[in-house]
Amino acid sequence: MPTLPPRLLRALESFNSARPWSHNAHYHPWLLRQLPRRFGRALDVGCGSGDLVRLLAARSAGGVEGIDSDPQIIARARELTPPGVSGVSGVPVVFTVADARAGIPAGPYDVITCVAALHHLPFAETLTRFRDQLAPGGTLVVVGCAREADAVDDALGLVSVPLNLAMGWVKNRGRRAVSRPVAMTAVTRPPEMTFAEVRREAIRVLPRVRPRRRLFWRYTLVWRAPLA
């Protein structure tokens, strides 16, 4: 976020705390538009409370697995997923406690998603794992966080600040929230890589990947595995 006067920054933080909304969930509709209407097996890495996993299940004919290294958030994901939720072929949704740094469940997957989790992991090594576990023609979609470092980041941040306030007001209907959304209770840490670094490494690992900077302090990567 651009440097702001301390008094204004405190006021913004107070407003946002009282009217929270998930920047990650905001990108779920966009993410789904990058995917086929029907696909086979899917994996969501860093699934948190499982919101995206449940959305993917509506399109999956091969089942969806969500993994996260936090046992507590996985427990909440299971609690929030109604009994009987499954992919379109009846294959159940599965939530697993797993640390992606040690590897991801064996593929191949037709879809791999990763939202606001890649900066917790070794970047190039993790992208390589994703690439290697995608089925031919499969799709990888990443919504990530990068450290602000240049004028473009500052400009997007300045635009995002008032939009963030407006979204918080609309999504909470002008009222103070009783509690934060469950999806926002997962442990987080600030990103270390800049977008320029993310772009350079992503292009090296994933030829023809599409990196884009986005509003609300996010970037996206979309990559489709070559057909065999």
Disulfide bonds with the S-S distance in Angstrom:
none
